[in-house]
Amino acid sequence: MKGVNIMRPILIATLTAAAALLAACSTTPPDEQSPAGVEERGAGKPGAAKPVDQKPIASVDLTGARKDAASMLRDPNSILSKRSIYYDLDKFDVKDEYRGLVEAHAKYLRENPGSKILIQGNTDERGSREYNVGLGQRRSDLGQRRSDGVKKMLVLLGAKENQIESVSLGEEKPQAEGQGEGAWSKNRRSDILYSGEY
């Protein structure tokens, strides 16, 4: 019973405080101030405002911008229409002369996140003796290194990895037929293809 006697004053104090709080909330607010009157001004009266000439808001065609971006891929005057990166024999590093091309495609991919590309690594039909025999690597490995190298560079420049697929075609898709350095140099390349082109 001793515990009940201690709880009773706490309960009474809590109920009293709650009743006082409810009483304070039930008071009516003071009379609200009446709204200010509106002065009417006519066109010929002094101090009259001049009518505002409202021009229509220009519309923005977001699909048109995408069409223009896609057309840049086919415009022969645009760097984006250039799609091949060429290599020296047994090499897979991107030469300085093609860095601007890779940077332009990376920028396009950054600005068009829905775009996807396929990079096809290609080789010529020959390789050094060390490459073919001593190291035991196949030409398709070199083609894969070429396409992977371009992919890594694009990702470092801001393109998303899921926008890019890289494959090796080895010597299966020559750009030039025949023997000699003229044909072989055109076949040692990586080709960039956008969605819908492969």
Salt bridges, closest charged atoms under 4 A:
GLU39 OE2 - ARG41 NE 3.51
ASP88 OD1 - LYS95 NZ 3.06
ASP96 OD1 - ARG99 NE 2.86
GLU111 OE2 - LYS107 NZ 3.88
ASP124 OD2 - ARG126 NE 3.39
ASP124 OD2 - ARG188 NH1 2.95
GLU171 OE1 - ARG139 NH1 3.31
GLU181 OE1 - ARG126 NH2 2.67
GLU181 OE2 - ARG188 NH2 2.61
ASP191 OD2 - ARG189 NE 2.85
GLU197 OE1 - ARG83 NH1 2.70
